[in-house]
Amino acid sequence: GHDTLSWARLGAAVTGMDFSPEAIGIARQTAAELNLPARFICCNLYDLPANLEGQFDIVYTSYGVLCWLNDIPRWAKIAASYVKPGGFFYIAEFHPFAMVFDDEADVLRYRYPYFLNAPLSFEVKGSYADREAQLTPGKDFEWQHTLGDIVSALIEAGLRIEFLHEHPFTVYEQLPFLKPDGNGYWRFPEGEEPVPLMFSLRAS
C-alpha cells in the first residue's frame, strides 16, 4: 500500500487494490497508524469490476505488475473503464526489453525470449526485496509482454497515448551489476546507458 498511501499523503482520495489478503491487511494497518484515509479492495484484478464502482481522476499501475497478468488486453480495458472523463491513466513499469537479460550474470547477457506466448517458470530464490528470503511455494510463473502489446492494448481500450518515456535506470537491483546512484535508483556502472530498464506512459 505504500504507493497508494504516498498519494494520500499529498491529499488525494485514494483506492488501492491487491489480490493478497495479507498485503491488504498491512496496507490498512499502515493507513490507520499514519491516520491516512484510504480504501483498499482485496480481489483478483480481473474481478475488480464486480468489486469496485465509479471512476477516478487518475488510474495508476505501479512497478512489477504486468508480469503477473496473463491477459493484457483485459487489464487495459479494466484500467480504461475507471478513468474519469478529463482524467488520465499512468503506468511506471520495468521495461519488457530489460527482461530478456540474465538476472544472475555479472554482464549484460541475453537469456530469456522477448516474444513469448507461454509463461516462464522459475524456481524461487528469495525476492526482489530480500534475495535470501525463504519462500514457499518454491516456484512462480511470469508472463512476458512486449512494449507493443502493452501500448496497443491501451489504445484498443480507448485510451489516447500522451507520452511514452524509456528510462536507463530502475528502482531495485534488477541486474546484479547495477549500482545505486544515491537518489533511490539503480543504474549501469560508469555512466553507461546501453538499454532501457523502465518505461513510463500516460494516456487519457
Buried (B, 14 or more C-beta within 10 A) or exposed (E): BEBBBEBBEEEBEBBBBBBEEEBBEBBBEBBEEEEBEBBBBBBEBBEBEEEBEEEBEBBBBBBEBBBEBEBBBBBBBBBBEBBEEEBBBBBBBBBBBBBBBBBEEEEBEEEEEEEBEEBBEEEEEEEEEEEEEEEEEEEBEBBBBBBEBBBBBBBEBEBEEEEBEBBBBBBBBBBEEBEEEEEEBBBBEEEEEEBBBBBBBBBE
